[in-house]
């Protein structure tokens, strides 16, 4: 599903125009990004949680050359789905 399809479906389900639905989605994404910059966890009830995790530096080996390289530490965005969603996906989308 691309953004246009998502916004169209959201607008139909909420009764808002597509422009209003797009603006609401933009505000949600912008607010989440602000919270990530602060290092906060964003919890969406009945869906899951998003958080920034720190990956430690590590040594990587290039398989073709055997050369060892140091990979610097970095921050990554992690999503942990709600247990109900995990079960639904595991069961092929049925409850």
C-alpha positions as CSV (number, residue, x, y, z in Angstrom):
1,X,0.0,0.0,0.0
2,X,1.5,3.3,-1.0
3,X,0.9,6.7,0.7
4,X,-1.9,7.8,-1.7
5,X,-3.8,4.5,-1.1
6,X,-3.3,4.8,2.7
7,X,-4.5,8.4,2.8
8,X,-7.5,7.7,0.6
9,X,-8.6,4.8,2.8
10,X,-8.0,6.8,6.0
11,X,-10.0,9.7,4.6
12,X,-12.9,7.3,3.7
13,X,-12.9,5.7,7.1
14,X,-12.7,8.9,9.1
15,X,-14.9,11.1,7.0
16,X,-12.2,13.7,6.5
17,X,-11.0,15.0,3.2
18,X,-7.8,13.5,1.7
19,X,-5.9,16.7,2.4
20,X,-7.0,16.7,6.1
21,X,-6.1,13.0,6.5
22,X,-2.6,13.7,4.9
23,X,-2.1,16.6,7.3
24,X,-3.0,14.5,10.3
25,X,-0.6,11.7,9.2
26,X,2.1,14.3,8.7
27,X,1.6,15.7,12.2
28,X,1.7,12.2,13.8
29,X,4.9,11.4,11.9
30,X,6.5,14.8,12.8
31,X,5.6,14.4,16.5
32,X,7.0,10.9,16.6
33,X,10.2,12.1,15.0
34,X,10.5,14.9,17.6
35,X,10.1,12.3,20.4
36,X,12.8,10.0,18.8
37,X,15.2,13.0,18.8
38,X,14.6,13.3,22.5
39,X,15.3,9.6,22.9
40,X,11.7,8.8,24.1
41,X,9.8,5.6,23.4
42,X,6.6,6.1,21.4
43,X,3.9,3.6,22.4
44,X,0.8,3.3,20.3
45,X,-1.8,1.3,22.3
46,X,-3.0,-2.0,20.6
47,X,-0.3,-1.6,18.0
48,X,3.2,-1.5,19.4
49,X,6.1,0.6,20.4
50,X,8.9,2.4,18.6
51,X,12.2,3.2,20.3
52,X,15.7,4.2,19.4
53,X,18.4,1.6,20.2
54,X,22.1,2.0,20.3
55,X,24.1,-0.6,18.3
56,X,27.6,-0.9,19.8
57,X,30.7,-0.8,17.6
58,X,31.8,-4.1,16.2
59,X,34.4,-5.7,14.0
60,X,33.1,-6.9,10.6
61,X,35.0,-9.2,8.2
62,X,34.6,-8.7,4.5
63,X,33.9,-12.3,3.2
64,X,35.6,-11.8,-0.2
65,X,38.8,-10.2,1.0
66,X,39.0,-11.3,4.6
67,X,39.7,-7.7,5.6
68,X,38.6,-6.8,9.1
69,X,36.9,-3.4,9.6
70,X,35.6,-1.5,12.6
71,X,31.9,-0.6,12.3
72,X,31.2,2.5,14.4
73,X,28.3,2.6,16.9
74,X,25.0,3.9,15.6
75,X,21.4,4.6,16.6
76,X,18.6,2.5,14.9
77,X,14.9,2.8,15.1
78,X,13.3,-0.4,16.5
79,X,9.6,-1.4,16.4
80,X,8.2,-4.0,18.8
81,X,4.6,-5.0,17.8
82,X,1.9,-5.7,20.4
83,X,1.6,-9.4,21.2
84,X,-1.9,-9.5,19.6
85,X,-0.4,-8.3,16.3
86,X,2.4,-10.9,16.6
87,X,-0.2,-13.6,16.9
88,X,-2.3,-12.3,14.0
89,X,0.7,-12.2,11.7
90,X,1.9,-15.6,12.9
91,X,-1.6,-17.1,12.1
92,X,-1.7,-15.6,8.6
93,X,-3.8,-12.5,9.5
94,X,-6.7,-14.4,11.2
95,X,-7.5,-14.1,14.9
